Amino acid sequence: QVQLVESGGGLVQAGGSLRLSCAASGRAFSSYTMGWFRQAPGKDRELVAALRWSGSYTYYADSVKGRFTISRDNTKNTNYLQMNSLKPEDTAVYYCAATQRGTVLGPYAYWGQGTQVTVSS
């Protein structure tokens, strides 16, 4: 089992950048596929980016391609989401998730508590 804690959210102007971090506790972090989801008010939760446990495959939603980058540091048990050229429509609660089964698309078994990202116009 793994516990996830996100950090790095906040308020930023459109065009700015933020880097979200997801610290994982527990063993075998390197064997987990990691994902970042977001949920805006009144909208369904969506998968934004994911990184396969081996690092061999990444997924990005069309809406963030070219702007967001997912990465991991297995020595620190931490997963990152670098968000550049932020837009007001990126405003949402961002969740880190992990799975040892399935694909980058899920299903994800473990979830963080979420961190708020607000992009002002």
C-alpha positions in Angstrom: 0.0 0.0 0.0 1.1 3.6 -0.6 0.1 6.9 0.8 0.3 10.0 -1.4 0.6 13.7 -0.4 0.4 16.4 -2.9 1.9 19.9 -2.6 2.7 22.9 -4.8 -0.7 24.2 -5.7 -1.6 27.8 -5.4 -2.8 30.9 -7.2 -1.0 32.0 -10.4 -1.7 34.3 -13.3 -2.4 33.1 -16.7 0.8 32.2 -18.6 2.6 31.3 -15.4 3.9 28.1 -14.1 3.5 25.7 -11.1 5.1 22.5 -10.2 3.1 20.0 -8.3 4.8 17.3 -6.2 3.4 14.0 -4.9 5.4 12.4 -2.1 4.7 8.7 -1.7 5.2 6.6 1.5 5.6 2.9 1.5 7.9 0.6 -0.4 8.3 -0.2 -4.0 7.5 3.3 -5.3 9.3 2.5 -8.5 6.8 -0.3 -9.3 3.8 2.1 -9.3 2.4 3.8 -12.4 1.6 7.4 -11.4 -1.1 9.7 -12.6 -2.3 13.2 -12.1 -6.0 13.9 -12.3 -8.0 17.1 -11.9 -11.5 18.1 -11.1 -13.0 21.5 -11.7 -16.3 22.6 -10.0 -19.3 21.0 -11.8 -17.1 18.8 -14.0 -16.0 15.2 -14.0 -12.6 14.2 -12.8 -10.2 13.8 -15.7 -6.8 12.2 -16.2 -4.3 14.9 -17.1 -1.0 13.0 -17.3 0.4 9.6 -16.4 3.7 7.9 -16.3 4.2 4.2 -16.5 6.2 2.6 -13.7 9.1 1.8 -16.0 9.2 5.3 -17.4 8.7 3.9 -20.9 5.4 5.5 -21.6 3.6 8.8 -20.8 0.1 9.9 -21.3 -1.2 13.5 -21.6 -4.7 14.8 -22.1 -5.0 16.8 -25.3 -5.8 19.9 -23.3 -2.3 19.9 -21.7 0.0 18.5 -24.3 3.0 20.7 -24.8 2.4 22.6 -21.6 2.5 19.9 -18.8 5.3 17.5 -18.1 5.1 14.5 -15.7 8.2 13.1 -14.2 9.4 11.0 -11.2 12.4 10.7 -9.0 12.4 7.2 -7.5 15.2 8.0 -5.2 12.9 10.5 -3.5 9.7 8.6 -3.9 8.2 11.6 -5.5 6.3 12.3 -8.7 6.0 15.7 -10.3 3.7 17.6 -12.6 5.3 20.7 -14.2 2.7 23.0 -15.5 3.6 25.8 -17.9 1.6 28.4 -19.8 -1.3 27.9 -17.4 -4.7 29.0 -18.5 -7.8 29.8 -16.4 -9.4 26.6 -17.6 -6.6 24.7 -15.8 -8.2 25.8 -12.5 -9.1 22.7 -10.6 -8.2 20.5 -7.7 -5.3 18.3 -8.8 -5.0 14.7 -7.4 -2.1 12.4 -7.5 -2.8 8.7 -8.0 -0.9 5.4 -8.1 -1.5 1.9 -9.3 0.5 -1.3 -9.6 -2.0 -2.9 -11.9 -3.7 -1.9 -15.1 -2.4 0.7 -17.5 -1.6 4.5 -17.4 -5.3 4.9 -18.0 -6.1 3.1 -14.8 -7.7 1.9 -12.7 -5.9 3.7 -9.9 -6.0 2.3 -6.4 -4.4 5.0 -4.3 -5.2 8.7 -4.2 -3.9 11.8 -2.5 -6.0 14.4 -0.8 -5.7 16.9 -3.7 -4.2 20.4 -4.1 -6.0 23.4 -5.4 -4.6 25.2 -8.5 -6.2 28.5 -9.4 -5.3 30.4 -12.6 -6.4 34.0 -12.8 -7.0 35.8 -16.1 
